[in-house]
Amino acid sequence: MKNTALTKTHEALGAKMVPFAGYNMPVSYEGVNAEHETVRNGVGVFDVSHMGEFLISGPKALDLIQKVCSNDASKLTIGKAQYSCLPNETGGIVDDLIIYKMKEEQYLLVVNASNIDKDWEHISKYNKEIGAEMRNISEDYSLLAIQGPKAVEAMQKLTSVNLSALKFYTFEVADFADMPHVIISATGYTGSGGFEIYCKNEEVQQIWEKVFEAGADYGIKPIGLAARDTLRLEMGFCLYGNDIDDTTSPLETGLGWITKFTKDFVNSEALAKEKEVGPKRKLIGFELTEKGIPRQGYDIVDKDGTIIGKVTSGTMSPSLSKGIGLGFVPTEVSSIGNTIYIQIRKKAVPAVIVKPPFYKV
């Protein structure tokens, strides 16, 4: 089990620690609902240093990224980030990721912790012919997500960057918490605004402490992975391993917007054909119309009790106080407003198909 540079800090704060993607990670501190509310209404800090970082450099860097990623990275300029995915050869997704254009001929790929080795092997396989420079710097870097509507105001005193001017999916490499070269990125997985801070492992303890000093007047709190999950689900954001995986295509999971057929990429021909005929199933969002909590793996059934799909993510929404979830159903029953049923133990609980996000900012 690996530790992040802040593991001892989390333990000292009384965090409940759990194994996650090979790391010892804080799942909660004071409870998921309280932590969820802190991020929705104030500011909270997640240690997400388990995420992977690859540096792709050199004259062939963009060629490699264009080949393995579904989105069009040629649109990126220095200081901009892009959400994308790595399609596999059989119609599924190796991983979803964020691409940062650091310099001309240098990109940072941020991948999911559980997929670091798999992603590295997949990209390396295609790089044999292309010849970009690849470095796996996952073990050297820490990542803090400072999220919530008060994040800008609370963190402004720590940097010379005008945080309120930093647009969504842009970043700057600048001073932060007395460290000279930190990536300050206007990204996150919560839908409540804020930043993600990339720094070296040896810098993160000081940054953590200064972040909490700066946020003291704003009610800042440490937040665990359990609240990260409820926050992302209220926004309808996909989680790798639940809603997307090696068997789900970007088109059936609602990721057609990051799948650009203006270039050749892994399995693009087959995915273009799938787009032409339309996917046979779709990932939908749903809200329960009666009491109940949908969970991953629960059956989705029709009015006659016939199984038509599976819940991929589900929870009791802390912000909405109702059961919400994502799941796959046949395309012909995927229309907004349709009624489906979630099999919760012996009861088929009615739900309505809605368009995420569930939580409207």
Order of alpha helices (4+ residues) and beta strands (2+ residues): alpha-beta-beta-alpha-beta-beta-alpha-beta-beta-beta-alpha-beta-beta-alpha-beta-beta-beta-alpha-beta-alpha-alpha-beta-beta-beta-beta-beta-beta
